[in-house]
């Protein structure tokens, strides 16, 4: 409750903030000698606007009693609860108390520091929009609204985290969205009871279907055009304040090998690229394990000439093949990790050292064999073609390597079977992860490894979309 | 529940098709064998292995004097024992999966090939696709130990020659599984390849550079009656054999040109800037060569008036590869003449090898017995034990039809035209 006495309000708010030094309060008298108290957080607001549009009119006002006629700010609102006032102050609003009034006024003069919109580094494209999301949620929502200029685009706001009070909003297109998924998202977001949401990754881990699975069933992207494309297929997007990564649910396995560019370039090359991605997905998981299995168990499967050159490169290498492969993979991950963490200036030095040490010196010193370097290099290159799956690929590659080293191709096959069966059994917000392979859908297969021409995409994915199926009317049916 | 069931099925299924052997072996513990030779000396099996010597690749190009192979010779009462005894002499375990060639000494083959061959069939490491060869007139280890070809390894060298058999059809490329298929069937007797060491008779100056004084020849075939070697076929006879067995692919047939003289068919087409050379030196033998593009053989057996008749129909399609005689190929009649001459030549070769098999070796190497078995199963039961005798008395009818598809890029034989 807001007290009539301005002193009590002041004490209450200062106490609730424990006299935090970035909370600024300013007391003055209006033209009619009413005491006025202003609260705001330093650096959150535009001080010029505050002085010009709030303080100055109030001081000069003598006769007008209606506050809204004095303060010419469109976002001015009146609240009666002290708790809400406190919350709004932390969100960058200016709170104005008048002596003798049981309501306070809130003016939105937010003007905090934020990153300008830049290219999304992790999802670079050759053709297509370059802009990426930033940390500020309202900018992100604007970016999406710019793609879908429709009153059907709906944002629903939630505040999560008892301490952080992070603003989270879910976006969907009314009339296209799968209602079951939407209700499930609402339910799961409301169930989050944590006190801190610092990044959308927190939300992802709280609302996941299968929290122990190695496969992620929630997609994330930094590009507004990708989010637009996804929610136009009936998905729900989750924006989180402070994160440039926007989540999209439900996620299908298929989305890992899709990029936004696939739809911007013509279908032939897009299909080829998807084939390459699928191939490198398989390669990067099984290649080290497969190679070790062949070398240790199935020498008869290797052509004689290749076997000779492989055996020659193994001559003089002190470690068993499995250890050698493991060493190389760990070295690769070391270089990658240090390259990410180090400042850019030092990063290039690390990569040069890594390339020389791994590529040349290790082979010349007979610590590892040359084909092993090639195998690991191929896996490393292949891994970058499917960025959404990187976490899975690195871990599962080691598992397959282990199985291949102990049980040969039998182990490799078992490892793959377990992964595939597990993947097909997953559900993401009630939608089968393996769609369109399992459940099989002929329409959905048009957008699988071979991307059909856009005009042949008559229907939205059957697994996600339930109500508004048709997205593309054939010209002759117009 | 259902998904675990599917998982179980898949694992069991993959275990069936991909059962690798439990127990791994590092590559640098294996002695990879490319050729194995078997001989018999004093009732002992003498096994000779060509083991690849692995030169650690140093990144730079290999020096020329590095040898690619090492040779190990071991003895034992059986092949398996000889293979195992290798470990007493050599530091790496013999690994036979990449062995492409088995060479048997002549003595071994005469005593009976299959007496000792069980191991080669039974052991999982031995490839059934390895080629079998008999060392003609000598021991197996006598032809081993050098590789006069482009490949440093003798195994790959001989294996490549076996794979190139389609270009001449003058050799027999037969692997273990085919050999046993023929061996087990009373209606056919196996013929396997031969390998022979010959002294080089050319390149007097080259000899200094080339250390090999000898060369290998895989021409011809070795005829077996059951497990025992009974004789050899030369290159031309082997080709006749391959015709009957329908194993000719890209061979060439060379035969003397039809002497035409002033025949009406040799009307030369006048060419710009050239005259027709009619005074040809008669000393030079004139040949026509037909390259076979496709050959199809159909064999049949028939009992006519109580007598067994063996029939072979060969259909050859080919192109004119060389014409040294005096035939104008642009004329349709000339082509017919070549077709007829080619048919006659193939017929002659087939009849030659047939009479050799019938009269000299008394062995059905062509597999007419299989056809007889199929066509007359009741009669087969009576005669199957002495089928080879029945075969030797049988009448033989061979019919060859040649079709020339293309005649090459020129019409007039090149030696018919002289510049002005």
Interface residues (C-beta under 8 A of the other chain):
Chain A: X293 X295 X296 X297 X298 X299 X300 X304 X305 X307 X308 X309 X310 X311 X312 X313 X314 X315 X316 X317 X320 X321 X363 X364 X366 X370 X405 X407 X408 X409 X410 X413 X414 X417 X418 X421 X425
Chain B: X3 X6 X7 X10 X11 X14 X15 X18 X19 X20 X21 X22 X24 X25 X26 X27 X28 X30 X32 X34 X52 X54 X55 X56 X57 X59 X95 X97 X98 X100 X125 X127 X153 X155 X156
